[in-house]
Amino acid sequence: MKFTEVKPHLNIAPFVDAYWELKNCDNFTVLDKVIPDGCIDLIINLGEEYPIESENCSLKSEKAYLGGAITEVKENKIRPNAHLLGVRFKPACFSYFYSFSSLHEATNLCVELDKHMVPDLKSLSGNFSSAFDRYYANRFIQPKHDMLPVVNAVQKLKGQVSVNDLAGINCTTIRQLERNFKYYTGLTPKEYIGIARFKFARELIASSYPQRTLLDIALECGYYDHAHLGNEIKKYTNLSPSQL
């Protein structure tokens, strides 16, 4: 299996994490693991019908789909001849290019999109990253409620902030924050805070364990103890902290 990521043009980069391509030219199935990161993916299936066991559905050939934000690890089988292209939008950034009903309706799901919402498939047969750059350069819109500052605040604080404090930082009520955040990210503020804190913990484990104990890392990341850390790592990766 070959997985390729390409960074977008500088004008697109504040909103899109990467363009990607997945191809399985082998004659055997590969297990793929997707870890929650708060991102939304636009997925185009250029190969044969692609079953997604974790969601009990299939991606039809030459169709486009919205892969909603996920709240726990997903494992899928990449079968021979699979060929997918994708655009990974940063949290709260899908709405800078698309007017869509609440993204919370797509959480943990793949939703089929109309063909006018993606570039012409023929344009993607060559340099797909350039084709995506050209397409999204002409699609930019300003969402009614901008949740990007909220996302940035959570990231800056490494997930160590309460929903109440987050509402105060952004001069809004908890109810308004929760409604708008779910609409534009597909996640509740609490869910995204958990993902951001997990990401920080994962980075610390990779850089400082076993020189530092899991308890030290857990406390620095705002977890109650190393057992709490272990439960969260298991939820997001299906691994224990020492297996990361």
N, C-alpha and C positions, 0 to 999 in steps of 0.2 A: 504494500500500500504506500502511496506517495501523497503527502500532505504539504501543500505549498501556501505560504502567506506572503502577501505583497502589501506594503504600506501605501496608502492613498496619496494623492497630490496634497501639498501643504495647505491648500485652501479647504480641502475636505477633511484633513487629518484631525481637526478639533472635534469632529462628530463621528468619524468612522475609524474604528481601531485597525481594521485590515480587510483586504479582499483575500479570499482563499479558494483553493481548489483541492478537492479530494478525488483521487483516482485509485482504484484497485485493479491493477493489471495482472495480479497473481491468480492462480487457479484454486485458491483456498480463501476461506472466510477469516476476517480479522476482527477482533473485538475492539471496539472504540469506546472510550470513556469521555463524557462531557461533564465538566465541573462547573458549578454555578459561578458566574462572574457579574451578573446584572445586565449583561449585553442582550441585544435582540439581533437575530440573524435573518437575513433574507437569503433563501436557499433556492437554487435553480437546479433541477435534475436534468442533466444532459445525457444520462445513461438509461439503463433499463429501469423498470419499476423498482422502487427502493423501499422495502418494508422497514418500518420502525417498530420493533417489538415493544419497546418501553411505552409507546403511546397507542399501540394497537391500530396502526394505520399504515398507509403506504404513500410515498411520493411518486406521482405519475410521471412518466417520461415527458420531457419538454414542458413541464409545468413549474410554476414558481410558488414558493410558500414562505410564510412568515413563521419563523421559529421563535416562539415567545420566550421570555425570561424563564429560567428554571430555578426551583427552590431546593433541589437536592440532586445528587449525582445521577446521571443517566448512562446506561451502558447499551450500546447497539452493535449489531453484527454488520460489518461491512462486507458484503458479498462480492464475488468476482464480477468484473465489468461495471462496478459502481463508478459513477462520474458526477460529482456535484460541484457547482460553483456557489460561492456565498459572499455576502457582505455582512461584516460584524459591526453593528452600530453600537457606539458607546452608550452607557446607561442614560436614558432621557433624551437621546439624540435622534431617534427614529422620526419623531414629529417635526424635525427640521426639514424633512424631505417628503413626508407623507401626511395626509389628513386621514386618520384612521379612527374607528371607534375605539373605545377604551382598550388599551393593551392588556388590561387585566383579564379580558376575555380570552386572550391567547396564552396566558401563563401555563407553562408545562405542556403546551400543545404546538402542533404545526397546523397552520390555517392556510388554505389555498388562496392565492392572490390572482387578480385579473392580470392578463398579459400586458396591459398598458402600464402596469406598475413596475415593469422591469425593462431593461434594454432589449432591443431586437436580438433574438438568439444568434443570428448570423454574425452580428457585430462582436459577439463574445468568442467566436471560434479562433481568433488570432490572439492579440494581446488583450486579454480580458480586463486587466487593471486599467489600461488606457480607456477602454470602452466604458467602464464604470465611472472613471473620472469625468469623462465628457458628459455622461448621462446625469450625474448628480450635480455637476456645476450649474446645470440649468433647472434644477428642481428645488433649489433652496427656498424655504418659506419660514416665517417667524411664527412659532406656536403661540397660542393665546396665553398660556401659562408656562413660563420657562422654569423647568425643574432642574436645569443644569447647575445653577448655583447651590441648590440643596444637595445634589449628588457630590459636587466638589467639596462641600463642607463635610460631608460624611467621610469622604476619602482623606481629606486633610487631617481629620481627627481620628483616622484609622478605625472607624467604627465604634469609638468610645464616646458615645453621646446618646442621650435619651431622646425619645420622640418629642417629649415636652420641650427640652432645651433646643432641639432642632427647629421646632416651630417658632420659638422665641428668637433664635438667630436670624430666621428668615421673615420675621415680622408677620406671622400668620397664625391662625388658630390650628389646634391639633386636627380638628375635623376637616378643615380646608386642606391642610397639608396631606392628610391621608387620602382624601378623595383625589386631589390633583396628582399626587405621586403615583398612585395606582393607575390612574388614567394614562400617564405619560411614560411609565416605566414597566408596568405590569406587576410590580411588587409593592407591598406595603413598606412604609419607611422602616418598620422593625425588621422586615425580611432583608432589606438592603443593608441595614446596619449590621446584621448578622453576617452577611456575605463579606462586607468590607473588613470586619474584625477577623473573620476566618482567613482572609487574604493576608492580612498583616501577620497573623500567627504562623501561617504557612511559610512566609518569607523568613521570619525569625527562626523557625525550626530548621529551615534549609541552611541558614547562615551561621547558626550558633549552637545547634544541638549536635553532639552530646556534651559540648563544653559547658553549656548551661543546662540546668535541669528543666524538665517539662513544667514543673511547678513554677519556677521563675518566669518562664515564658508565658504560662497561663495567666499569672497575676499581672504581668506587664500589658497583656492584651485585654485585660478587663474580665477574664473568666474567674469563677469562684475558686477553682482548684484544677489540678491536672485531669481529674475525672471529667469535669465540665468541658475542658479543652478536648479531651479524647472523644467525647460524645459528638461535639460539633465537627471535628475532623472526620469522624466516621460518617456523619450525615452528608457531608459535602464531597467525600472522596471514596467512601467504602474502604478506607485504610485506617490503621492506627497511626498516631503521630510518629512513632519510630519507623514506620514504613514509608513515610514521605520521601 
